[in-house]
Amino acid sequence: MWVVYVVEQNRPQNVEPIEWMPLTSEAVEDFEPACVRVDWYVRRWIIEMRMPRPDAETYG
């Protein structure tokens, strides 16, 4: 298991940075693969926000 530690850069003044630690089973040994893994998670989040999972009432 690999951990990618992400801290927001260029944030507005007086705002705490976003910190994020996604886990991955894919190897992350330097910056470039870390960026790829973070991009995967960001894309997944965007997809899930646009296409929410059906709830139990919908398909009960």
Secondary structure by P-SEA (a helix, b strand, c coil): cbbbbbbbcccccccccbbbbbbccccccccaaaaaaaaaaaaaaaaaaacccccccccc
